[in-house]
Amino acid sequence: MRVPRFEPFPALRYAPAIALDDAAAPPYDVLSAADIAALRSRHDRNIVEIDVPGPDDDADRYVQAARTMRGWEAEGTLVRDDGPTFTIYRMRFRTEDGTIRETVGVLGALEVVDEGAGGVLPHERTTPKAKTDRLDLTRATEANLSPVWGLSLTAGLTDLLLEPAELVGTCTADDGVVHTVERVADPTRVAAIAAAVGANPVLIADGHHRYAISRTYRDERRAADGSGPWDLTLTYVGELVESQLSIDAIHRLYRGVDLDTLVSILGTSFDLSPAGPIDATFASQVVERGALCLVHTDGTGTWLTPKPEAFEGVRALDGALLEHALRDADIDVTYQHGVQHVVDLVASGEVTAGVLIRPTSIDEIRRTANEGLLMPPKSTFFTPKLRTGLVIRPLV
């Protein structure tokens, strides 16, 4: 069994005088133009100045991002650790049902392996992304700005992370999630964490595209300079156990088909029954009923209860069930998190209909890892999202 390297590195962090509430940001791929403007107005040293350079039509935006990062380090806004460290990353948040939860993982440098080589495993098929934005930004800044999210198959990793380390900073996101980062420099503890993560394969939970970009960048740098820091990439690793994961569904939106045709096709594989007006409780209702829910333009729904005989040999994942049911239809599918977002988009007429699906279980994720399987695209939505700017990994 191939296992990956997981190593500490001299992290680049905001200086203590900079409030992380003002300087950190959500991941680049969930930010709207309005979000970016608001973050820039919050603090002139917010990480979006580097992570989301703009405007898009500015050919020099990546060069400017690199200049900004170097300038911030030179002036002391960003400060490097004296030596290699890990960063314990804790999140405290409230779930949809009101429960307070806490999770913990570790930020370090995970080996970049060739596709299919083992050690670092994908967990779902990915949708193509034509833009080279992240690759161009990595080339210019020579840094990993935001982490891949990995799941370790090593039992007991969480126990190694529970003891507090040196507090670096805390920030509270707009959604109320409290993010806390702690530096681990003690050689004994560093070695124990590295050994634990490196003892078993790591499953990529979120950031497949970022990991693929890291592979392309590694290949480019190896061709020019041989092996180096680019052989690894910034990764948050948590243990693959239920207590450490919060997983929401990513629902389906359909275009390019009229509603009657869509209902007719789905009716061959699902039993249909009225669901009434859809509200936020449907996130849990789909789980309780063991059914999917078709969303109509008037805000009502239709329950889709799978017919067992229609799905013989099909993996028990809602995304896989829908793929199988619609396999012969030329229908455009996109993806959306959040019940109300789906209801609003369908009501707007931008899409024909939506289907609310159930979150993927921990057991299915573990099965994916153990059996080397791949889920359909957008099968899992891991929450809360990690903040960008709490740790940067320089490659020079």
HELIX and SHEET records of a PDB file:
HELIX    1   1 LEU A   20  ALA A   23  1                                   4    
HELIX    2   2 TYR A   28  VAL A   30  5                                   3    
HELIX    3   3 ALA A   33  ARG A   42  1                                  10    
HELIX    4   4 VAL A   48  ASP A   51  1                                   4    
HELIX    5   5 ARG A   61  GLU A   75  1                                  15    
HELIX    6   6 ASP A  133  THR A  141  1                                   9    
HELIX    7   7 LEU A  157  LEU A  161  1                                   5    
HELIX    8   8 PRO A  187  VAL A  197  1                                  11    
HELIX    9   9 HIS A  208  ASP A  225  1                                  18    
HELIX   10  10 PRO A  229  ASP A  231  5                                   3    
HELIX   11  11 GLU A  242  GLN A  244  5                                   3    
HELIX   12  12 LEU A  259  GLY A  267  1                                   9    
HELIX   13  13 PHE A  282  ARG A  289  1                                   8    
HELIX   14  14 PRO A  308  PHE A  311  5                                   4    
HELIX   15  15 ASP A  318  ALA A  325  1                                   8    
HELIX   16  16 VAL A  339  SER A  348  1                                  10    
HELIX   17  17 ILE A  362  GLU A  371  1                                  10    
SHEET    1   A 5 PHE A   6  GLU A   7  0                                        
SHEET    2   A 5 ILE A 100  GLU A 111 -1                                        
SHEET    3   A 5 PHE A  86  ARG A  94 -1                                        
SHEET    4   A 5 VAL A 178  VAL A 184 -1                                        
SHEET    5   A 5 GLU A 166  THR A 172 -1                                        
SHEET    1   B 6 PHE A   6  GLU A   7  0                                        
SHEET    2   B 6 ILE A 100  GLU A 111 -1                                        
SHEET    3   B 6 LEU A 232  GLU A 239 -1                                        
SHEET    4   B 6 VAL A 148  SER A 152  1                                        
SHEET    5   B 6 VAL A 202  ASP A 206 -1                                        
SHEET    6   B 6 VAL A 120  LEU A 121  1                                        
SHEET    1   C 2 LEU A  12  TYR A  14  0                                        
SHEET    2   C 2 LEU A  78  ARG A  80 -1                                        
SHEET    1   D 2 ALA A 143  ASN A 144  0                                        
SHEET    2   D 2 ARG A 393  PRO A 394 -1                                        
SHEET    1   E 2 SER A 246  ASP A 248  0                                        
SHEET    2   E 2 PHE A 381  THR A 383 -1                                        
SHEET    1   F 6 PHE A 270  PRO A 277  0                                        
SHEET    2   F 6 THR A 300  PRO A 306 -1                                        
SHEET    3   F 6 LEU A 292  VAL A 295 -1                                        
SHEET    4   F 6 ALA A 353  LEU A 356 -1                                        
SHEET    5   F 6 ILE A 250  ARG A 255 -1                                        
SHEET    6   F 6 ASP A 332  HIS A 337 -1                                        
END                                                                             
